[in-house]
Amino acid sequence: MDSDPYVRFVAISDMNGNMIDSKTKKGISNFLPPREMDSSIKRAVDSWKSRNKVDNYLGQGRYVLAVYDNVKRITVRIDDEHIMLVALDNRGGQKDLVERITAILEGDYTVPLTPGPQY
């Protein structure tokens, strides 16, 4: 998280919607209150499961990008049992971050990050 200036929040969830771990960037407050955060994660898991129904036709889903006025959220498949949700500052960075996350999940830790805004 600290290596990317656009990342605000990261959570890892199992496929039952249970948050396993989360971290918010120092000095940043979440837009969602805790109860709504839990509901949002459960909805993201449900959406991911529903997308899995077309895997046989389209291939396995890798990530989903949702763009809101205040934040961008990337949902990434870690494995069959876990997803990661990453909230980004809406000023940019998603292309670089998506490339970095997918490279790491594929075992390539060498993809550099592009500098972003300083907080």
C-alpha positions as MATLAB code, in Angstrom:
seq = 'MDSDPYVRFVAISDMNGNMIDSKTKKGISNFLPPREMDSSIKRAVDSWKSRNKVDNYLGQGRYVLAVYDNVKRITVRIDDEHIMLVALDNRGGQKDLVERITAILEGDYTVPLTPGPQY';
ca = [
       0.000    0.000    0.000;
       2.713    2.470    0.928;
       4.466    1.862   -2.390;
       1.606    3.374   -4.419;
       0.547    6.969   -3.813;
      -2.983    6.445   -5.174;
      -4.000    3.589   -2.861;
      -6.319    4.662   -0.036;
      -7.572    1.340    1.297;
      -6.990   -2.381    0.746;
      -9.082   -5.318    1.997;
      -8.849   -9.053    1.469;
     -12.042  -11.058    1.713;
     -12.957  -14.706    1.472;
     -15.717  -15.756   -0.922;
     -18.273  -15.656    1.903;
     -17.782  -11.903    2.262;
     -15.751  -12.126    5.451;
     -13.017   -9.507    5.586;
      -9.772  -11.274    6.447;
      -7.577   -8.202    6.637;
      -7.687   -4.526    5.716;
      -5.519   -1.454    5.855;
      -6.217    2.233    5.362;
      -3.434    4.576    4.299;
      -2.106    6.707    7.135;
      -3.748   10.130    7.203;
      -6.698    9.027    5.042;
     -10.214    8.411    6.330;
     -12.553    5.965    4.625;
     -15.583    7.313    2.814;
     -17.709    4.384    4.010;
     -18.574    3.811    7.661;
     -17.617    0.326    8.980;
     -21.083   -1.233    8.626;
     -21.425   -0.017    5.035;
     -17.870   -1.210    4.300;
     -18.850   -4.733    5.366;
     -21.963   -4.585    3.170;
     -19.948   -3.253    0.245;
     -17.480   -6.132    0.516;
     -20.313   -8.673    0.622;
     -21.839   -7.076   -2.514;
     -18.451   -7.201   -4.263;
     -18.159  -10.917   -3.454;
     -21.710  -11.586   -4.682;
     -20.982   -9.683   -7.900;
     -17.765  -11.634   -8.385;
     -19.591  -14.933   -7.924;
     -22.218  -13.907  -10.462;
     -19.508  -13.020  -13.006;
     -17.970  -16.475  -12.502;
     -21.033  -17.964  -14.215;
     -19.659  -16.865  -17.609;
     -16.082  -18.094  -17.040;
     -16.647  -21.052  -19.372;
     -17.440  -18.620  -22.175;
     -15.234  -15.598  -21.499;
     -12.416  -17.033  -19.434;
     -11.702  -16.442  -15.772;
     -12.256  -12.918  -14.478;
      -9.105  -11.074  -13.440;
     -10.315   -7.737  -12.054;
     -13.203   -5.265  -12.083;
     -12.903   -1.479  -11.963;
     -15.729    0.591  -10.451;
     -15.447    4.367  -10.752;
     -17.291    6.677   -8.354;
     -17.117   10.463   -7.931;
     -14.829   10.214   -4.891;
     -12.924    6.974   -5.394;
     -12.106    4.159   -7.783;
     -12.356    0.577   -6.562;
     -10.576   -2.359   -8.114;
     -11.706   -5.858   -7.199;
      -9.059   -8.474   -7.984;
      -9.249  -12.259   -7.860;
      -6.420  -13.561   -5.676;
      -7.389  -17.237   -5.958;
     -10.586  -19.307   -5.981;
     -11.243  -18.490   -2.332;
     -10.216  -14.813   -2.001;
     -10.603  -11.402   -3.572;
      -8.826   -8.127   -2.878;
     -10.527   -4.751   -2.946;
      -8.346   -1.711   -3.540;
      -9.721    1.825   -3.214;
      -7.808    4.459   -5.179;
      -7.728    8.214   -5.184;
      -9.874    9.272   -8.131;
      -7.095   11.417   -9.613;
      -5.506    8.491  -11.423;
      -3.221    5.552  -11.079;
      -5.524    2.649  -11.863;
      -3.757    1.495  -15.031;
      -0.362    1.325  -13.323;
      -1.798   -0.284  -10.215;
      -3.813   -2.896  -12.114;
      -0.703   -3.844  -14.077;
       1.327   -4.048  -10.855;
      -1.258   -6.131   -8.976;
      -1.785   -8.597  -11.825;
       1.980   -8.948  -12.301;
       2.450   -9.718   -8.593;
      -0.367  -12.287   -8.664;
       1.378  -13.909  -11.637;
       4.693  -13.970   -9.735;
       6.439  -10.985  -11.380;
       7.576   -8.541   -8.680;
       9.625   -6.353  -11.042;
       6.893   -4.130  -12.552;
       7.672   -0.548  -11.457;
       5.125    1.968  -10.205;
       4.663    5.419  -11.659;
       4.906    8.271   -9.124;
       1.582    9.855   -8.244;
       0.254   12.629   -6.020;
       1.957   13.398   -2.754;
      -0.302   13.692    0.317;
];
